[in-house]
Amino acid sequence: MMCRSTIPIAFKDVGANNDILKFNGFLASVDSIDEVCHFINKVENDHSLYLSLLNNGKEYAFKSSVDIQMKRMFDYLYE
């Protein structure tokens, strides 16, 4: 039973979801409960997929922190 963490599921074509979850989760069609359930079951039954999502999400979070984004912006503006 997957009680370890959250499953990154978001709706397609809403805000920046498509870019953020490209490699870090699942994109479901808006109002598609079946797709959401499918993704939950998929992660529930595949521990290596769960670990991959967990590691990719952690890596994305570190690369996309506010501090890093601010530094990139200032480096771009003032170099």
PEQUI-V498242 format. One record per residue. N is the residue number from 0. RES is the residue in one letter. PHI is phi in degrees with one decimal (999 if undefined). PSI is psi in whole degrees, -180 to 180 (999 if undefined). D_LAST is the distance of its C-alpha to the last C-alpha in whole Angstrom. Layout:
# PEQUI-V498242
{{N:RES:PHI:PSI:D_LAST} {N:RES:PHI:PSI:D_LAST}}
This chain:
# PEQUI-V498242
{{0:M:999:132:51} {1:M:-90.1:94:47} {2:C:-117.0:15:46} {3:R:-79.1:-35:43} {4:S:-162.4:-174:41} {5:T:-91.9:150:40} {6:I:-95.2:121:40} {7:P:-73.3:97:36} {8:I:-125.1:132:38} {9:A:-141.3:170:37} {10:F:-89.9:141:38} {11:K:-63.0:148:36} {12:D:58.3:33:34} {13:V:-121.5:116:34} {14:G:57.1:-135:30} {15:A:-98.9:16:28} {16:N:-53.8:-43:31} {17:N:-59.5:-40:31} {18:D:-76.6:-43:27} {19:I:-67.2:-43:27} {20:L:-96.5:12:31} {21:K:-50.6:-46:31} {22:F:-120.8:4:31} {23:N:-116.9:10:32} {24:G:173.5:-156:35} {25:F:-124.2:143:37} {26:L:-110.8:123:37} {27:A:-108.0:153:41} {28:S:-67.9:145:42} {29:V:-57.9:135:42} {30:D:68.2:20:46} {31:S:-105.3:88:46} {32:I:-62.5:-35:48} {33:D:-61.1:-42:49} {34:E:-65.7:-42:46} {35:V:-61.1:-47:45} {36:C:-62.0:-40:48} {37:H:-60.2:-45:47} {38:F:-66.0:-40:44} {39:I:-62.0:-47:45} {40:N:-64.1:-38:48} {41:K:-60.8:-46:46} {42:V:-71.3:-38:44} {43:E:-58.1:-36:47} {44:N:-98.5:3:49} {45:D:-135.0:95:46} {46:H:-63.7:-36:45} {47:S:-67.1:-36:42} {48:L:-65.0:-44:41} {49:Y:-56.8:-48:40} {50:L:-64.1:-39:39} {51:S:-62.6:-47:36} {52:L:-61.7:-41:35} {53:L:-61.9:-48:35} {54:N:-68.5:-42:33} {55:N:-63.2:-41:31} {56:G:-64.4:-42:30} {57:K:-64.2:-44:29} {58:E:-63.1:-43:27} {59:Y:-62.2:-43:25} {60:A:-62.1:-41:25} {61:F:-67.2:-39:23} {62:K:-74.8:-19:21} {63:S:-115.8:20:21} {64:S:-64.3:159:21} {65:V:-59.1:-42:20} {66:D:-58.6:-45:18} {67:I:-68.2:-41:16} {68:Q:-63.5:-41:15} {69:M:-63.6:-43:14} {70:K:-61.9:-44:11} {71:R:-59.9:-42:10} {72:M:-64.5:-47:10} {73:F:-67.3:-38:8} {74:D:-61.5:-42:6} {75:Y:-64.9:-44:6} {76:L:-73.7:-34:6} {77:Y:-114.6:10:4} {78:E:-104.8:999:0}}
